[in-house]
Amino acid sequence: MSRPDRSISWIGLGFKAVAVAAMIAAPLAGVWLASSLAAFANRATWLPLVAGLLLFPGLPLAWEGFSALRARKANGKRRFLTFTDRLILRTLAINIVFLAALLGLFPSRAFVAVSARGDWMLDGHDGPTAERARRLLLGCAGAVEWVYRASNDNPYRQAKDEGEGKDIVPVPVPVPTTVPAPVGTKPSSSPTPSGEPSRPSRPNRHPWPAEVHPIVVDMPREVEVSVASVGKYIAERESDPMLRVKALHDWVADRIAYDVPSYLANNVPAHDGDPDHVFRSRVGVCAGYARLLADLGKATGDEIVYITGDVRSKDSPMEAEHHAWNAARINGAWYLIDATWNAGYPKDGAFEKRYQTEYLFTPPEQFVLSHFPDDAKWQLLEHSVSRAEFFRRPVVTPAFIAHGLELRSPDRSQVSASGSLELTLANPNNVFLLVQFEAKGAGSGGPRVRCESDFHTRARCDFPATGTYDVQLFASVQESGTYDYVASVQVNARP
């Protein structure tokens, strides 16, 4: 055989090897995706495994048999491809259609399912081999992220936002060296000269005391007639850039009410995101809060940018929602702010006002536990978190971190349980914990069941029937005080 003929032979073998590998990989990918969707939805995972036998070799061989029968009826019409070639092509065709159908029917859920439950078959298995397999499987989740992004166009992001902050290379706030104090502690206030308005202190830890800036509290009504007049009033009375941005945040969080009825009806008017309309009506959604805060920053000369992305919360621990928030540059460093979540929350179809500072100047490594920006640079992290990892982590609030808590088990956003779930936590500050669960989608009016707990590090939840439940953790520094939501895990129970 001549050298050119030998080269062509090797090329042919190479193509054949690639084709065989693809023939094996395609059914495996289909079964993995289908079974992950089943595990995520608390359905039987054996059905996708059985379906895998149809994907290969069942349907390809049936197709080959039907084709051979037709060829015989056509008086033995010559077939140019070999049996192996036809089997490869038919396997690829069937499985590509199957994968496309799954991704087309469940574009968002498919990505979330493989991110959170792509290693369901390794549940209960530990050790080096299991961990390597787990990392490999979960690492493959990024391969379908493009489907999630293509099917989730954030309505709060408009064409004019594309250029905002595009050329900015954000520098995050330096990691504080002070140890966070438990939530509820307050730093001492600095004395002010006689005759001057009181000013809030600047703690070196997060969160800040939940106290509205005195300038905002005492602002005359006649000043609040325009964004420019409010900005001018604050700028003339607060020279400290960090406290000035806090005052802007406080005005938005304190003065604006969330448009809960439109949100619940899934019919948010476009003007709810218009800062001028929100300023006049004092009602809006997250886009309105964030755009208004950015406009107030322009009025005071502070750089505040508008950011869009996904968020996970107590009400949507696995199905992320579109959202908008802000980042502000203060003394050269960037800080993250969510005035919407600091303003209050929906309750019984209306807005319940509750000013807080949990999402004001939140450390980036805490903020990313619940907020995932469309542009990774606004995570403000040296090593950004992937979207798959974002969905895999338990839903944890900054207060959970501020309390010094650590959820040791379970350590992911969704797990399966035979009938009960054991939770273990590290609790160095010895705060008090309450744990409860409710059926997924029950909402604020659904029944809640208290889990057995030692109130500090352990809890056990016993589920009454097969279903999906949201297990929620609440914390307080006092046994008889107010317990605030701090974390949640979703459980697929099959007693």
Backbone torsions as a table, in degrees:
resi	resn	phi	psi	omega
1	MET	NA	135.0	-179.4
2	SER	-72.9	164.4	-178.8
3	ARG	-62.1	-43.5	177.0
4	PRO	-59.4	-41.5	179.5
5	ASP	-63.1	-38.0	179.2
6	ARG	-65.9	-38.4	179.1
7	SER	-64.7	-44.1	179.1
8	ILE	-61.5	-37.2	179.3
9	SER	-62.8	-43.9	179.3
10	TRP	-65.4	-38.3	178.3
11	ILE	-63.5	-42.6	178.5
12	GLY	-61.7	-43.4	177.4
13	LEU	-62.8	-37.0	178.7
14	GLY	-63.8	-45.4	177.4
15	PHE	-61.9	-41.0	-179.7
16	LYS	-63.5	-40.6	179.0
17	ALA	-64.4	-41.8	177.9
18	VAL	-63.7	-42.0	-179.4
19	ALA	-64.3	-41.4	178.5
20	VAL	-65.2	-40.9	177.8
21	ALA	-62.1	-41.9	178.5
22	ALA	-65.6	-37.1	179.2
23	MET	-62.4	-34.8	179.0
24	ILE	-79.4	-40.6	-174.8
25	ALA	-70.6	-36.8	-175.7
26	ALA	-61.7	-49.9	177.2
27	PRO	-62.9	-38.5	178.4
28	LEU	-61.5	-41.7	178.6
29	ALA	-63.6	-41.0	178.8
30	GLY	-64.2	-44.4	178.5
31	VAL	-65.4	-41.4	179.2
32	TRP	-61.5	-46.5	-179.2
33	LEU	-65.3	-46.1	-178.4
34	ALA	-65.3	-41.7	-179.5
35	SER	-70.4	-33.9	176.3
36	SER	-66.2	-39.9	174.9
37	LEU	-61.9	-40.4	179.1
38	ALA	-65.6	-45.3	179.0
39	ALA	-62.7	-40.1	-179.8
40	PHE	-64.9	-37.2	-178.2
41	ALA	-90.4	6.0	-179.6
42	ASN	62.3	42.5	176.3
43	ARG	-109.9	166.6	-179.1
44	ALA	-65.8	126.1	-178.0
45	THR	-83.5	-10.0	-179.3
46	TRP	-73.8	-23.3	179.6
47	LEU	-64.3	-47.1	175.7
48	PRO	-62.4	-31.9	178.9
49	LEU	-66.9	-39.7	176.3
50	VAL	-66.6	-40.0	178.6
51	ALA	-61.1	-28.8	179.3
52	GLY	-62.8	-29.9	177.2
53	LEU	-69.3	-27.3	175.0
54	LEU	-75.4	-38.6	179.8
55	LEU	-63.5	-35.5	175.0
56	PHE	-161.8	121.8	8.8
57	PRO	-103.3	4.1	-169.7
58	GLY	-53.1	-66.5	-176.3
59	LEU	-64.8	-42.4	177.2
60	PRO	-59.1	-41.1	179.4
61	LEU	-69.2	-37.3	177.3
62	ALA	-64.1	-40.7	177.4
63	TRP	-62.6	-41.8	179.4
64	GLU	-64.3	-41.2	179.1
65	GLY	-64.8	-42.5	179.0
66	PHE	-64.1	-40.9	179.1
67	SER	-65.4	-40.4	178.8
68	ALA	-63.9	-38.7	178.7
69	LEU	-63.4	-42.3	178.4
70	ARG	-65.7	-36.9	179.4
71	ALA	-64.6	-37.7	178.7
72	ARG	-66.9	-38.7	178.2
73	LYS	-67.7	-23.2	178.5
74	ALA	-91.7	31.1	176.6
75	ASN	61.1	40.4	173.1
76	GLY	67.3	40.5	178.2
77	LYS	-54.4	133.0	-174.8
78	ARG	-64.2	139.1	178.8
79	ARG	-111.1	123.9	-171.7
80	PHE	-81.0	-31.1	-179.2
81	LEU	-88.0	151.7	176.5
82	THR	-76.7	167.0	178.1
83	PHE	-58.2	-43.5	-179.1
84	THR	-63.0	-41.7	179.6
85	ASP	-62.8	-44.0	-179.4
86	ARG	-65.5	-38.9	179.4
87	LEU	-64.0	-41.3	179.0
88	ILE	-62.0	-49.8	-176.6
89	LEU	-64.6	-40.4	-179.5
90	ARG	-70.7	-37.2	176.3
91	THR	-62.1	-45.7	179.4
92	LEU	-62.4	-43.6	-178.5
93	ALA	-61.8	-47.6	-178.8
94	ILE	-63.3	-44.5	-175.0
95	ASN	-75.6	-30.6	174.8
96	ILE	-66.1	-41.1	176.4
97	VAL	-63.1	-41.9	179.7
98	PHE	-62.7	-46.9	179.0
99	LEU	-62.8	-43.3	179.5
100	ALA	-62.4	-37.7	179.2
101	ALA	-65.8	-44.9	178.7
102	LEU	-61.4	-47.1	-178.5
103	LEU	-67.9	-33.4	178.4
104	GLY	-71.8	-37.1	-179.9
105	LEU	-77.8	-35.7	-176.0
106	PHE	-130.4	62.4	-174.3
107	PRO	-63.6	-42.8	-179.6
108	SER	-78.8	-48.4	-176.2
109	ARG	-63.7	-33.4	-179.1
110	ALA	-60.7	-45.0	-179.8
111	PHE	-67.4	-44.5	179.6
112	VAL	-62.6	-39.3	-177.7
113	ALA	-64.4	-47.4	-179.2
114	VAL	-72.0	-26.1	177.6
115	SER	-71.3	-42.7	-175.7
116	ALA	-90.9	-34.3	-172.9
117	ARG	-128.5	18.8	-179.7
118	GLY	-63.6	-14.2	178.7
119	ASP	-112.4	29.2	-175.1
120	TRP	-56.4	-32.9	-176.7
121	MET	-70.7	-9.3	179.1
122	LEU	-101.9	6.6	178.2
123	ASP	-56.4	130.3	179.6
124	GLY	84.6	-0.9	180.0
125	HIS	-108.4	131.7	177.9
126	ASP	-125.9	-177.7	179.4
127	GLY	105.2	165.4	-176.0
128	PRO	-58.3	-44.3	-178.0
129	THR	-64.9	-45.1	179.5
130	ALA	-63.3	-39.3	-179.4
131	GLU	-67.6	-37.9	177.0
132	ARG	-65.2	-43.1	178.5
133	ALA	-64.4	-38.9	179.5
134	ARG	-63.7	-44.6	179.2
135	ARG	-63.7	-38.3	179.8
136	LEU	-65.2	-47.0	-178.5
137	LEU	-64.2	-48.2	-178.1
138	LEU	-69.0	-29.2	176.5
139	GLY	-66.4	-26.2	179.9
140	CYS	-74.5	-12.1	-178.2
141	ALA	-60.7	-32.0	-179.3
142	GLY	-62.4	-17.7	-178.0
143	ALA	-68.5	-21.8	179.7
144	VAL	-111.2	11.5	178.3
145	GLU	-63.0	-32.9	-178.9
146	TRP	-59.7	-31.6	178.6
147	VAL	-68.6	-41.4	178.0
148	TYR	-61.1	-46.3	-178.3
149	ARG	-65.9	-39.3	-178.4
150	ALA	-67.4	-29.4	-177.0
151	SER	-96.3	-0.2	-177.5
152	ASN	-127.2	83.1	176.6
153	ASP	-89.1	110.1	-176.2
154	ASN	-62.0	116.1	-178.1
155	PRO	-67.5	-15.6	179.7
156	TYR	-85.6	-4.0	177.3
157	ARG	-102.4	121.2	-178.8
158	GLN	-112.9	170.6	-176.9
159	ALA	-58.6	-35.9	-177.9
160	LYS	-70.0	-15.5	179.5
161	ASP	-82.0	-15.9	-174.4
162	GLU	-58.5	-35.9	-176.9
163	GLY	-91.1	-11.3	-176.9
164	GLU	-70.7	121.0	179.0
165	GLY	74.4	8.1	-174.9
166	LYS	-63.3	-39.9	-176.4
167	ASP	-91.5	2.7	-178.6
168	ILE	-83.1	134.0	171.6
169	VAL	-109.8	94.6	-171.5
170	PRO	-68.9	139.2	174.0
171	VAL	-107.1	115.6	-177.1
172	PRO	-69.9	161.5	176.2
173	VAL	-63.2	139.8	177.7
174	PRO	-60.1	145.9	178.6
175	VAL	-64.9	125.3	-178.0
176	PRO	-66.5	147.1	179.2
177	THR	-91.1	-13.8	179.3
178	THR	-77.8	151.0	179.0
179	VAL	-84.6	128.1	-179.2
180	PRO	-58.1	139.7	175.8
181	ALA	-92.3	155.3	178.4
182	PRO	-57.0	146.8	178.1
183	VAL	-59.4	138.9	-179.3
184	GLY	109.1	-19.3	176.3
185	THR	-80.2	150.7	-178.1
186	LYS	-126.4	134.2	175.2
187	PRO	-73.7	157.2	180.0
188	SER	-71.0	145.9	-179.2
189	SER	-83.3	147.1	178.6
190	SER	-84.2	137.6	178.3
191	PRO	-66.4	147.4	178.5
192	THR	-117.4	149.7	178.4
193	PRO	-60.2	151.2	-179.1
194	SER	-60.1	135.3	177.1
195	GLY	92.8	-17.4	179.5
196	GLU	-92.4	148.4	177.5
197	PRO	-64.7	146.7	179.9
198	SER	-66.9	149.3	179.8
199	ARG	-126.1	143.4	178.3
200	PRO	-68.3	152.9	176.4
201	SER	-77.8	166.5	179.4
202	ARG	-114.2	89.3	-179.8
203	PRO	-67.7	151.4	177.6
204	ASN	-93.5	21.9	-179.9
205	ARG	-141.6	165.5	177.7
206	HIS	-115.1	140.1	3.8
207	PRO	-89.4	162.8	174.1
208	TRP	-73.4	159.9	174.5
209	PRO	-57.8	140.3	-178.2
210	ALA	-79.0	67.6	-178.8
211	GLU	-129.2	124.5	179.5
212	VAL	-66.3	139.0	-179.5
213	HIS	-55.4	133.1	-178.5
214	PRO	-54.7	-32.9	178.5
215	ILE	-61.9	-38.5	178.3
216	VAL	-72.5	-40.0	179.5
217	VAL	-61.4	-43.2	-174.1
218	ASP	-94.7	9.0	-176.9
219	MET	-65.5	126.7	179.1
220	PRO	-64.4	147.2	-177.7
221	ARG	-61.4	-35.3	-176.8
222	GLU	-68.8	-14.2	177.5
223	VAL	-78.1	-30.0	-171.5
224	GLU	-85.8	57.0	-179.2
225	VAL	-109.8	-14.7	179.2
226	SER	-159.4	161.3	176.4
227	VAL	-60.8	-40.7	-177.9
228	ALA	-64.4	-41.9	-177.8
229	SER	-70.1	-38.3	177.1
230	VAL	-65.5	-44.3	178.5
231	GLY	-61.4	-43.5	-180.0
232	LYS	-63.1	-42.6	-179.1
233	TYR	-60.8	-44.7	-178.7
234	ILE	-69.4	-42.8	-178.2
235	ALA	-62.5	-36.0	-178.8
236	GLU	-72.9	-18.4	-173.4
237	ARG	-114.4	-8.0	179.0
238	GLU	-133.4	110.7	-177.7
239	SER	-91.0	-23.3	179.7
240	ASP	-72.7	118.4	-174.6
241	PRO	-61.0	-36.5	-179.3
242	MET	-69.8	-43.8	178.1
243	LEU	-68.5	-29.5	178.0
244	ARG	-68.3	-44.3	176.8
245	VAL	-64.3	-37.5	175.9
246	LYS	-61.0	-41.1	179.1
247	ALA	-63.2	-39.6	176.6
248	LEU	-62.8	-46.0	176.9
249	HIS	-59.2	-43.3	-177.4
250	ASP	-64.2	-38.4	179.5
251	TRP	-63.8	-45.9	-179.1
252	VAL	-64.9	-47.8	-177.2
253	ALA	-67.0	-31.7	-176.4
254	ASP	-87.5	-31.4	-172.2
255	ARG	-96.4	-22.8	-174.0
256	ILE	-101.1	134.8	176.0
257	ALA	-102.5	145.6	-179.0
258	TYR	-79.4	140.0	179.7
259	ASP	-81.9	76.3	-175.7
260	VAL	-65.4	-45.0	-179.0
261	PRO	-56.9	-43.2	179.3
262	SER	-66.7	-38.6	-179.9
263	TYR	-64.4	-46.4	-178.8
264	LEU	-67.1	-30.4	178.5
265	ALA	-82.0	-1.0	-177.8
266	ASN	54.1	39.1	-178.6
267	ASN	-140.5	71.5	-177.1
268	VAL	-84.2	117.3	178.3
269	PRO	-63.2	149.2	-178.7
270	ALA	-60.9	-33.7	-177.1
271	HIS	-71.0	-12.5	176.8
272	ASP	-67.0	-17.3	177.6
273	GLY	-103.2	3.5	179.3
274	ASP	-88.7	120.2	-173.8
275	PRO	-61.7	-36.4	179.7
276	ASP	-66.8	-42.7	178.2
277	HIS	-65.7	-42.1	179.4
278	VAL	-62.6	-40.0	179.3
279	PHE	-62.1	-43.0	-176.8
280	ARG	-73.5	-42.1	-174.6
281	SER	-85.9	-20.6	-176.3
282	ARG	63.9	24.7	179.1
283	VAL	-138.5	139.0	177.5
284	GLY	-173.8	179.5	174.5
285	VAL	-105.8	-171.4	-173.4
286	CYS	-57.2	-38.9	179.1
287	ALA	-61.9	-37.9	177.9
288	GLY	-65.9	-43.3	176.5
289	TYR	-58.7	-50.0	-173.5
290	ALA	-69.3	-40.7	179.3
291	ARG	-68.0	-37.9	178.9
292	LEU	-65.1	-41.3	178.4
293	LEU	-63.8	-39.1	177.8
294	ALA	-64.8	-40.2	178.9
295	ASP	-67.4	-39.0	176.0
296	LEU	-62.2	-36.7	176.7
297	GLY	-62.0	-39.0	176.6
298	LYS	-63.2	-36.4	-178.9
299	ALA	-68.7	-28.8	-179.5
300	THR	-99.5	-5.9	-178.1
301	GLY	84.2	17.0	178.5
302	ASP	-100.7	138.4	-178.0
303	GLU	-85.8	109.0	179.7
304	ILE	-129.4	120.5	-177.1
305	VAL	-104.4	157.1	-178.8
306	TYR	-96.5	129.1	-175.5
307	ILE	-126.7	140.1	175.6
308	THR	-120.7	158.2	179.2
309	GLY	173.6	-157.9	179.4
310	ASP	-112.3	150.2	175.8
311	VAL	-133.0	151.4	172.7
312	ARG	-121.8	138.8	-174.7
313	SER	-143.5	-175.8	177.8
314	LYS	-58.4	-36.1	-177.4
315	ASP	-85.8	-17.1	178.1
316	SER	-142.8	69.1	-175.1
317	PRO	-68.3	-26.8	-178.9
318	MET	-114.7	-38.3	178.6
319	GLU	-88.8	97.2	-177.0
320	ALA	-63.7	150.7	178.5
321	GLU	-112.9	151.8	174.7
322	HIS	-71.8	147.1	-173.4
323	HIS	-156.5	168.4	176.1
324	ALA	-141.4	142.1	178.7
325	TRP	-150.5	-162.9	-173.7
326	ASN	-136.0	161.5	166.6
327	ALA	-132.2	140.0	-177.9
328	ALA	-125.0	137.2	176.5
329	ARG	-92.5	122.0	-178.8
330	ILE	-131.3	118.9	-178.9
331	ASN	52.9	39.0	175.5
332	GLY	88.4	-12.5	-179.4
333	ALA	-111.3	152.9	-178.2
334	TRP	-101.0	139.5	-179.9
335	TYR	-125.9	146.4	-177.8
336	LEU	-98.2	140.5	-174.7
337	ILE	-141.6	136.6	171.6
338	ASP	-130.9	92.8	-178.1
339	ALA	-68.2	-28.3	-179.6
340	THR	-63.1	-50.1	-178.0
341	TRP	-72.3	-16.8	177.8
342	ASN	-90.5	-4.2	-175.5
343	ALA	-89.9	-31.5	-176.6
344	GLY	158.5	-155.8	-175.9
345	TYR	-158.4	157.9	176.8
346	PRO	-70.3	142.2	176.8
347	LYS	-152.2	120.3	178.3
348	ASP	53.7	40.5	176.1
349	GLY	80.0	4.9	-179.7
350	ALA	-131.3	173.9	-179.4
351	PHE	-93.6	125.5	176.8
352	GLU	-101.5	110.3	-177.5
353	LYS	-73.6	129.4	175.5
354	ARG	-155.4	97.7	-179.3
355	TYR	-70.1	136.0	175.8
356	GLN	-149.8	174.2	-178.8
357	THR	-125.9	18.7	-177.2
358	GLU	-62.2	-31.4	-179.5
359	TYR	-112.6	36.7	174.3
360	LEU	-115.9	117.7	-178.5
361	PHE	56.0	37.6	-179.0
362	THR	-68.4	133.4	175.9
363	PRO	-54.2	136.8	-175.5
364	PRO	-55.2	-38.8	-178.2
365	GLU	-67.5	-19.4	174.2
366	GLN	-90.4	-39.1	-178.1
367	PHE	-61.5	-38.1	-175.9
368	VAL	-72.2	-9.3	176.0
369	LEU	-67.8	-25.2	-178.5
370	SER	-124.9	-18.5	-176.6
371	HIS	-120.7	126.3	177.9
372	PHE	-121.4	107.5	-176.4
373	PRO	-74.5	151.6	176.7
374	ASP	-61.0	-37.8	177.8
375	ASP	-101.1	117.0	-172.8
376	ALA	-59.1	-24.6	-177.2
377	LYS	-64.0	-23.6	-179.7
378	TRP	-83.9	7.6	164.9
379	GLN	-71.3	-23.2	-178.6
380	LEU	60.2	33.1	179.3
381	LEU	-112.9	147.2	177.1
382	GLU	-63.7	-40.2	176.1
383	HIS	-121.8	107.8	-173.3
384	SER	-68.6	153.4	178.2
385	VAL	-88.2	138.0	177.1
386	SER	-77.2	159.0	178.8
387	ARG	-64.2	-35.5	178.1
388	ALA	-62.7	-43.1	178.1
389	GLU	-65.9	-35.6	177.8
390	PHE	-58.3	-43.9	-179.9
391	PHE	-75.8	-22.1	-177.0
392	ARG	-80.3	-27.6	-177.0
393	ARG	-74.4	149.8	172.0
394	PRO	-61.3	153.0	176.1
395	VAL	-76.3	116.5	-175.8
396	VAL	-132.8	135.7	179.0
397	THR	-91.9	162.3	174.3
398	PRO	-58.0	-30.7	179.0
399	ALA	-63.1	-35.1	176.9
400	PHE	-58.1	-45.0	178.8
401	ILE	-69.5	-42.0	-178.6
402	ALA	-62.6	-31.4	175.8
403	HIS	-73.7	-9.7	-177.7
404	GLY	81.4	14.9	-176.3
405	LEU	-79.1	153.2	175.0
406	GLU	-142.3	123.2	178.2
407	LEU	-85.4	106.2	-177.1
408	ARG	-84.8	-36.8	178.6
409	SER	-152.7	128.9	-4.7
410	PRO	-72.6	161.3	-176.1
411	ASP	-114.6	21.4	177.9
412	ARG	-140.3	172.1	-172.3
413	SER	-71.9	-34.3	179.3
414	GLN	-137.3	136.9	178.6
415	VAL	-137.6	165.0	174.5
416	SER	-105.4	149.4	179.4
417	ALA	-143.7	143.7	-179.1
418	SER	-69.4	-36.5	179.6
419	GLY	-171.0	-15.4	179.4
420	SER	-146.0	158.9	-179.4
421	LEU	-130.4	129.1	175.4
422	GLU	-98.5	128.1	176.7
423	LEU	-112.4	134.9	175.4
424	THR	-128.2	140.6	-177.2
425	LEU	-136.2	153.8	165.8
426	ALA	-93.0	132.8	-174.5
427	ASN	-141.2	71.0	-174.0
428	PRO	-64.6	-26.9	179.8
429	ASN	-89.8	0.2	175.1
430	ASN	57.6	38.4	175.6
431	VAL	-73.0	163.3	-177.2
432	PHE	-92.5	138.2	-175.5
433	LEU	-124.1	140.9	169.1
434	LEU	-122.2	139.9	-179.2
435	VAL	-127.2	132.8	178.2
436	GLN	-143.3	165.6	176.0
437	PHE	-138.0	157.1	176.2
438	GLU	-144.6	155.5	178.6
439	ALA	-63.8	141.1	179.5
440	LYS	-56.7	132.7	178.1
441	GLY	81.4	5.2	-178.9
442	ALA	-67.9	-30.5	-179.8
443	GLY	73.0	-171.5	-175.0
444	SER	-67.6	-20.6	-178.1
445	GLY	-94.5	-1.2	-177.7
446	GLY	-78.4	157.7	178.9
447	PRO	-69.9	139.5	177.5
448	ARG	-116.2	141.3	-178.2
449	VAL	-118.5	128.9	179.8
450	ARG	-78.3	134.9	177.7
451	CYS	-89.0	150.1	174.6
452	GLU	-65.9	136.5	-174.0
453	SER	-154.5	153.3	171.4
454	ASP	-92.3	6.0	176.8
455	PHE	72.0	6.4	-178.3
456	HIS	-137.7	-54.3	-171.9
457	THR	-130.3	-13.4	-175.9
458	ARG	-137.0	148.0	175.7
459	ALA	-153.2	154.5	178.4
460	ARG	-135.5	124.9	179.0
461	CYS	-110.8	124.5	178.4
462	ASP	-107.0	118.0	-174.2
463	PHE	-92.6	135.4	-171.7
464	PRO	-77.3	-23.7	-175.1
465	ALA	-156.4	168.1	176.1
466	THR	-63.0	133.2	-179.6
467	GLY	164.5	-179.7	177.9
468	THR	-107.1	130.9	-175.6
469	TYR	-128.1	145.4	173.5
470	ASP	-99.7	114.0	177.3
471	VAL	-92.1	124.5	-173.4
472	GLN	-120.2	139.0	179.7
473	LEU	-110.9	138.2	178.7
474	PHE	-127.7	146.4	-174.9
475	ALA	-134.7	153.7	176.8
476	SER	-154.3	148.1	178.1
477	VAL	-80.4	-13.7	178.4
478	GLN	-124.8	141.8	-176.7
479	GLU	-61.1	-36.7	-177.6
480	SER	-103.1	13.5	-178.3
481	GLY	-86.6	-169.3	177.6
482	THR	-80.8	128.3	-180.0
483	TYR	-97.1	123.3	-179.2
484	ASP	-102.4	145.3	177.3
485	TYR	-63.2	133.7	-178.4
486	VAL	-130.0	-21.0	-176.9
487	ALA	-167.3	162.2	175.4
488	SER	-154.8	154.8	176.7
489	VAL	-137.0	140.3	178.0
490	GLN	-97.0	137.7	-175.0
491	VAL	-125.6	127.9	171.0
492	ASN	-95.3	105.4	-174.9
493	ALA	-99.6	137.1	175.2
494	ARG	-136.5	77.7	-177.8
495	PRO	-58.4	NA	NA
